[in-house]
Amino acid sequence: MTLPSLFADALRSLARRPPFAAFAVLTLGLGVAAATTLFSLIAGTLLTPSQMAEPERLMVLHRPGSVEGDLGYPDIADLAARRSSFAAVGAIWAGYALDVQVDGRPRRLVGALVDPGWWRAVDVEPLLGRIPEASTIASDGPTVVASERFWRSQLGADPASLGRPLMVNGRSHVLIGVVPDAADALRIGADLFAPVGLAGDWVPNERGANVFDVLARLAPGVGQAAAQADVDTLMAALAEAHPRTNQGKRLQLSPLDRFLHAGSAPLLWSLQLATLVLLAVAVVNLGALLLVRGSARGSEYQLRTALGADRATVIRMLLAEGSLLGLGGWLLGLALAHLAIGLSGSWFADALPGEVSTSLDLRVVGACLALSLGGAILASLLPAWAALRAVRPAAMQSAGSRGERRALGGLLVVEIALACVLMVGAALLLRSVHALSQVPLGFHAEGILNAQLVLPESRYGSRPPQTLAVERMLAALQAIPGVRRASFVTGGPLQPDCCIGSRLIAENVEQPANEELGVRVRPVLGDYFGALDIPLQQGRLLGVDDDEDAPRVALVNQALASKLFPQGDAVGRRIAWRTGSVSGDAEGPLWMEVVGVVGDIRASTLREDDVPAVYLPYPQRQREWVRFGSFLIEVEGEPAGYAAAMQDAIASVDPEVPLDQVAPLSLRVGEASASERFAARLASGFALLAWLLSLQGLAVVLWFVVARLRRELGIRAALGAGPALLQRLVLRRGLHIAALGLALGLPLALFAGGSLEHLLYGIPALDPGSLLLPALLIAASTVLACWLPARQASRIDPLVALRHE
């Protein structure tokens, strides 16, 4: 039989049983769709290298245990001098706010301040124009470089836009070049790149201004280990030479691609493992379906053999049927995956950190084709084995039937075990999400509208105009009908990327216990604590009288009070920034009296407790660069409905200053657990599908067993066995299979739970409830799956059964 005729015969055979073929393709297609979707996500985020020259030689220098570099520019200059280790060292102030006039209205863009070393490190050629060089920065004047995305979306991809002035932060800048989006190597979504000098003259000289991240390109022939050793030596030398700003500073080198995906990789690989388990469940289920169908085709195999077909031909036909089912499952899986990616691309983007690609690529298509065909062919081996036994003498066929029943039972045991693993994993993630949702926030998020403000330095370069602008904006916000309270804070709730750090000393507290105490500095204005319902635990809150001319005062959070003043006597004590700190005064400490203690909040993530923090009146801040923060207004009704009024109120004070990220605070709370909810929902979907497939497989196999045991059940009925006894016989077989599946699945689930520990919060990986609930659900659903076959068994007529045999 030729190959085309073989597949044509297999197609006709499947066409004679459309329900079976459709169900088999659907079973495999669902597993392929899940694997294709997650494979696409991984291929687009973890397996696609950066689009620049030799990305494997690009290193991100960051603090150990953090994704931030937090370096001053003089430190970066010292790093750049290590020519033996690095061919180029680039500095970037990521996410620097740039306000640009577009169509006569201010627009807040994502900016990046970079030095010439950045362009040498990323090594990309401009699409248009040029990029700044060290020798031309002084003569160029204020310039910016646009990303390709911004150039196309906002400037209409017009080549004539080069050389035109752009009003950036209140100053005229010349657009001198357009670079590929790959120049945004850290994937911050930068629209414009500007020289570091835009931030002020203090930036190149202040070693303690820890605002820069670093990207370095290894020199030829230098490995990561050698460069790390060189950096360790340098940082130790800088700590000795500049103890005030560099004591304790350490840097870790991480390859760029690994660094970019450090946050999302564990989650994605765990979910991909879950999809492979689901695909295995689908393949096992398909194998059981094919074996049941093959057992009913014994007479067909014998007839084919009698007509001259040898065993090899019969087996080839069965493998051809499996290949067609695999191809159909692959096509259906691709279609479902394409639909899923199209519908849920934004969901992926919101749930995962970094840039997310959700397009299918050839690697994914090819891998899933191999998985689908391989799984279907593998599932076809069992009916092929059954076909060999079906063409043997009749004396051996009963033994074959027993062997088939044992094979079917083994398949179901494996299927239930795999489903149990997925169900336990999903239960762990769901319980973790529930625990995360019960975390005390320390503040009230409902009814709060939040927006980000950055005052341009060109017009707000000193503290008095900054304070006046924020006070006038607060008054305008408070005047909006329906606004109950308005406030301003730098470093608000669940805002890890907007904070000020400094070192604190306390009067009459022994050194060096608190010498290196790092705290968060949170300048506030307005009724911040009342709007967010942050409790006052001791003393008083800050008031309108705590202005620039009043005695210096501060609030501390409970985390700081417990650490510095464990006797509970924080109120009335004096604290100050360590002398010479970037947030302090070089001439000596400026003491602040602690007037109150407030509760802790979730300021960074839901998983992390609050760090020691100091709240001080915004007019009493010590540095003019603190010209950014969040407006929070407590409103009546739905907060989102006040967004336009909020923008108009700010424009009434300064029409050239836009607000950014205007959204209800409750959305930020939801976004804080987006990754966990994404994982829990996806794992739950996989677990539900695996559970349904295992139920379907158990029901089909028990129908098959009842059909095979018709004669035995008829004899039992003839000898006096009642319907209840026959039902218990079938039910006992189903529960036996389920018990074996759980005995295999629960130990596997324990191992899988340990691998999920890094994703869990508030519950142990060996949580008893997460193990018991799936086991009980599988046992209960087994009884349900056995009910119809058991009912059929109880209604067998002994005479009909014996006559049938």
Buried (B, 14 or more C-beta within 10 A) or exposed (E): EEEEEBBEBBBEBBEEEEEBBEBBBBBBBBBBBBBBBBBBBBBBBBEBEBEBEEBEBBBBBBBEEEBBBBBBBBBBBBBBEBEEBBBBBBBBBBBBBBBBBBEEEBBBBBBBBBBBBBBBBBBBEBBBBBBBEEEEBEEBEBBBBBBBBBBBEBBEEEEEBBEEEBBBBBBEBBBBBBBBBBBBBBBBBBBBBBBBBBBBEEBBEBBBBBBBBBBBBBBEEBEBEBBBEBBBEBBEEBBEEBEEBBEEBBBBBBBBBEBBBBEBBBBBBBBBBBBBBBBBBBBBBBBBBBBBBBBEBBEBBBEBBEEEBEBEBBBBBBBBBBBBBBBBBBBBBBBBBBEBBEEBBEBBBBBBBBBBBBEBBEEBBEBBBEBBBEBBBBBBBBBBBBBBBBBEEEEEBEEBBEBBBEBBBBBBBBBBBBBBBBBBBBBBBBBBBEBBBEBEBBBBBEBBBBBBBBBBBBBBBEBEBBBEBBBBBBEBBBEBEEBEBBBBBBBBBBBEEBBBBBBBBBEEBEEEEBEEBEBBBBBBBBBBBBBBBBEBBBBEBBEEEBBEEEEBBBBBBBBBBBBBBEEEEBBEBBBBBBBBBBBBBEEEBEBBBBBBBBBBBBBBEBEEBBBBBBBBBBBBBBBBBBBBBBBBBBBEEEBBEBBEBBBEBBBEBBEBBBBBEBBBBBBBBEBBBBBBBBBBBBBBBBBBBBBBBBBBBBBBBBBBBBBBBBBEBBBBBEEEBEBEBBBBBBBEBBBEBBBBBBEBBBEBBBEBBEBBEEBBBBBEBEBEEBBEBBBEBBEEBBEEBBBBBBBBBBEBEBEEBBEEE
